[in-house]
């Protein structure tokens, strides 16, 4: 376990080592905000890294950003039905998350990764007696300010 923890820490430190100029969020008039609110209980979030995309995928440059957010869900906490403004990879770093999709329920534990497209309705719950921590690595519109979470769209 110590080696897994060190590896995750090293990755996060490497992301943080990028130049300060790439850490500054893009500011544009009329920045997008996901509409509405999602019901939550016991949820804390902290943006750990954010940078506009650049590089060989020129069609993405300046239009999207990478955001890394650490979420803590307290015992008995939950996040109601929701979507995200963009896709991303999630990793549970401690505790256990009960992840409820329309057709199945999964439980993710420490060190497990999963992908979210952003447009699938889901909920997250902590049904344990310990805090659950997970990290979101998301691709979002560069002008998005605030959380990426949004109420689920009815289809």
C-alpha positions in Angstrom: 0.0 0.0 0.0 2.8 2.4 0.8 4.1 2.2 -2.8 0.6 2.9 -4.2 0.2 5.9 -2.0 3.6 7.2 -2.9 2.9 6.8 -6.6 -0.4 8.8 -6.4 1.4 11.5 -4.4 4.2 11.6 -7.0 1.6 12.0 -9.8 -0.2 14.8 -8.0 3.1 16.5 -7.2 4.2 16.2 -10.9 1.0 17.9 -12.0 1.6 20.6 -9.5 5.1 21.2 -10.8 3.8 22.7 -14.1 4.6 26.4 -14.5 2.4 28.9 -12.5 1.2 30.4 -15.7 -0.7 27.3 -16.6 -2.3 27.1 -13.2 -4.2 30.4 -13.7 -7.8 29.8 -14.8 -8.9 31.4 -17.9 -11.2 34.4 -17.3 -13.7 35.3 -19.9 -16.9 37.4 -19.8 -20.0 35.3 -19.5 -18.2 32.3 -18.1 -20.3 29.1 -18.2 -21.9 27.8 -15.0 -23.7 24.5 -14.8 -27.4 25.3 -14.2 -29.3 24.4 -11.0 -28.3 22.7 -7.8 -27.8 19.1 -6.8 -28.8 17.8 -3.4 -25.8 16.8 -1.3 -25.1 15.9 2.3 -21.6 15.8 3.9 -19.7 16.7 0.7 -16.5 18.8 0.6 -14.6 19.7 -2.5 -11.3 21.3 -3.2 -9.8 22.0 -6.6 -6.2 20.8 -6.5 -5.2 21.7 -10.1 -6.6 23.4 -13.2 -4.9 24.2 -16.5 -6.1 25.0 -20.0 -5.2 22.2 -22.5 -2.4 22.8 -25.0 -0.3 20.6 -27.2 -0.6 18.5 -30.3 -4.4 18.2 -30.1 -4.8 21.7 -31.5 -8.6 21.3 -31.9 -8.8 21.2 -28.0 -6.3 24.0 -27.3 -7.8 27.0 -25.5 -11.3 25.4 -25.5 -10.9 22.9 -22.7 -9.0 22.5 -19.4 -7.9 19.7 -17.1 -9.2 20.0 -13.6 -8.3 17.8 -10.7 -10.7 18.0 -7.7 -10.5 16.1 -4.4 -13.9 15.3 -2.9 -14.6 14.1 0.6 -17.9 12.4 1.4 -18.5 12.1 5.1 -20.1 8.9 6.6 -23.8 8.8 5.6 -23.1 11.5 3.0 -24.5 11.5 -0.5 -24.6 13.3 -3.8 -28.1 13.3 -5.4 -28.8 12.5 -9.1 -26.5 14.5 -11.3 -24.4 14.8 -14.4 -21.0 16.5 -15.0 -20.1 19.3 -17.4 -17.4 17.0 -19.0 -15.9 13.5 -18.9 -13.2 12.2 -16.6 -11.4 9.6 -14.7 -12.2 9.1 -11.0 -10.0 7.4 -8.3 -11.1 6.5 -4.8 -8.2 7.1 -2.5 -9.7 6.1 0.8 -13.0 4.7 2.1 -15.7 3.2 -0.1 -18.1 4.8 -2.5 -21.5 3.3 -3.4 -22.0 4.4 -7.0 -25.6 4.1 -8.2 -26.3 4.1 -12.0 -29.7 3.6 -13.7 -29.0 -0.1 -14.3 -26.7 -1.2 -11.5 -24.9 -0.3 -8.3 -21.1 -0.6 -7.9 -18.9 -0.1 -4.8 -15.4 1.4 -5.4 -12.6 1.2 -2.8 -9.1 2.6 -2.3 -7.0 2.6 -5.4 -9.8 1.8 -7.8 -10.4 3.9 -11.0 -13.4 4.4 -13.1 -14.6 6.6 -16.0 -17.5 8.9 -16.2 -18.7 10.3 -19.5 -20.6 13.1 -17.7 -24.0 12.5 -19.3 -25.1 9.4 -17.4 -27.3 10.0 -14.4 -25.8 8.7 -11.2 -25.6 9.2 -7.4 -22.7 8.7 -5.0 -23.1 7.6 -1.4 -20.9 6.8 1.6 -22.6 4.0 3.4 -19.7 3.5 5.8 -18.5 4.9 9.2 -15.4 6.5 7.7 -14.9 9.4 5.3 -14.6 8.5 1.6 -12.1 10.5 -0.5 -11.9 10.4 -4.3 -10.2 12.5 -6.9 -11.8 13.6 -10.2 -9.6 14.2 -13.3 -12.0 16.1 -15.6 -11.9 17.7 -19.1 -14.1 20.8 -18.9 -14.9 23.8 -21.0 -12.1 26.3 -20.4 -14.5 29.1 -19.2 -16.4 26.9 -16.7 -16.2 28.5 -13.3 -17.4 26.7 -10.2 -18.3 23.0 -9.8 -18.8 20.7 -12.8 -21.7 18.9 -11.1 -25.2 19.7 -12.5 -28.7 18.3 -12.1 -29.4 15.3 -14.2 -31.1 16.2 -17.5 -34.4 14.4 -18.1 -34.3 12.5 -21.4 
